[in-house]
Amino acid sequence: MELDEFLEVSILLGYYQNLLSDRQREYMVKHFELDYSLSEIAKEYSISRQAVYDIIRRGIKVLKEYEEKLSLWRTYKAIVAELKYLKVNFSI
């Protein structure tokens, strides 16, 4: 996973984590926020690394679907960009 995608997923997780299943949320928070490896998560929950990978991949897909429908992060970025523009162009 590229750094840009990792950061995007981390941000989306902040917005939408409560909309994920408990298992997806737990695994994704450990992986993206607490920096657990897939193997560490697998060992903790006594499942295969592949199972962790699949659950996280599905979670990423769900987060992106929520962003596509709700646009909370996109709206936030647009507001910040507009505020920066206003600050530069209309400073007293």
C-alpha positions as CSV (number, residue, x, y, z in Angstrom):
1,M,0.0,0.0,0.0
2,E,1.4,3.4,-1.0
3,L,1.8,6.1,1.6
4,D,-0.9,8.3,0.1
5,E,-3.5,5.5,0.2
6,F,-2.4,4.6,3.8
7,L,-3.0,8.2,4.9
8,E,-6.3,8.4,3.1
9,V,-7.5,5.2,4.8
10,S,-6.3,6.5,8.2
11,I,-8.3,9.8,7.6
12,L,-11.4,8.0,6.4
13,L,-11.2,5.7,9.4
14,G,-11.4,8.7,11.6
15,Y,-14.6,9.8,9.9
16,Y,-16.4,6.5,9.4
17,Q,-15.0,3.9,11.9
18,N,-18.2,3.8,13.8
19,L,-20.0,2.6,10.7
20,L,-17.8,-0.5,10.3
21,S,-18.4,-3.8,11.9
22,D,-16.8,-4.3,15.3
23,R,-14.2,-6.7,13.8
24,Q,-13.3,-4.5,10.9
25,R,-13.0,-1.5,13.2
26,E,-10.8,-3.3,15.7
27,Y,-8.4,-4.7,13.1
28,M,-8.2,-1.5,11.1
29,V,-7.6,0.7,14.2
30,K,-4.8,-1.7,15.3
31,H,-3.3,-1.7,11.8
32,F,-3.7,2.0,10.7
33,E,-3.6,3.8,14.1
34,L,-1.6,1.5,16.4
35,D,0.8,0.3,13.7
36,Y,0.2,-3.4,14.2
37,S,1.4,-5.7,11.4
38,L,-1.1,-8.1,9.9
39,S,0.8,-11.0,11.5
40,E,0.5,-9.4,15.0
41,I,-3.2,-8.9,14.6
42,A,-3.6,-12.5,13.3
43,K,-1.7,-13.9,16.3
44,E,-3.7,-11.8,18.8
45,Y,-7.0,-13.1,17.4
46,S,-5.8,-16.6,16.5
47,I,-6.7,-16.3,12.9
48,S,-4.6,-16.4,9.7
49,R,-2.8,-13.4,8.3
50,Q,-4.8,-13.8,5.1
51,A,-8.1,-13.5,7.1
52,V,-6.8,-10.3,8.6
53,Y,-5.8,-9.0,5.2
54,D,-9.2,-9.8,3.7
55,I,-11.1,-8.2,6.6
56,I,-9.0,-5.0,6.3
57,R,-9.3,-4.9,2.5
58,R,-13.1,-5.1,2.8
59,G,-13.0,-2.4,5.5
60,I,-11.1,-0.1,3.2
61,K,-13.6,-0.7,0.4
62,V,-16.5,0.1,2.9
63,L,-14.7,3.3,4.0
64,K,-14.3,4.5,0.4
65,E,-17.9,3.7,-0.3
66,Y,-19.0,5.8,2.6
67,E,-16.8,8.7,1.5
68,E,-18.2,8.4,-2.0
69,K,-21.8,8.7,-0.6
70,L,-21.3,11.1,2.3
71,S,-18.2,13.2,1.2
72,L,-17.3,14.3,4.7
73,W,-13.5,14.4,4.0
74,R,-13.9,16.0,0.6
75,T,-16.1,18.7,2.0
76,Y,-13.6,19.3,4.8
77,K,-10.8,19.7,2.3
78,A,-12.8,22.1,0.2
79,I,-13.7,24.3,3.2
80,V,-10.0,24.4,4.3
81,A,-8.9,25.3,0.8
82,E,-11.5,28.1,0.7
83,L,-10.5,29.4,4.1
84,K,-6.8,29.5,3.0
85,Y,-7.8,31.3,-0.2
86,L,-9.8,33.9,1.8
87,K,-7.0,34.4,4.3
88,V,-4.4,35.0,1.6
89,N,-6.6,37.2,-0.6
90,F,-8.6,39.2,2.0
91,S,-6.1,39.7,4.9
92,I,-6.3,43.1,6.6
